[in-house]
C-alpha cells in the first residue's frame, strides 16, 4: 500500500499528521525565517573572512528554525 492509500484508509493518521503539520508550521513565522536567514549569511561571511585571512574555514553548526530541517535534506 502506498502512502496516499494509507492516508485515505486511515482517518486517525490523517488527523494526527494534520495536527503535527499545523504545529510545525507555527515555527515558520516571518520573523523566525528572517532571523535564520540572517544567521546563515553571517556564517557564510565569517567563513569567507576566516578563509581570506589564511585560517582554516570550518563548518559551523546550524542554528534557528532551519536547523531542525537539516536532517530532512
HELIX and SHEET records of a PDB file:
HELIX    1   1 UNK A    3  UNK A    9  1                                   7    
HELIX    2   2 UNK A   11  UNK A   25  1                                  15    
HELIX    3   3 UNK A   30  UNK A   52  1                                  23    
HELIX    4   4 UNK A   65  UNK A   72  5                                   8    
END                                                                             
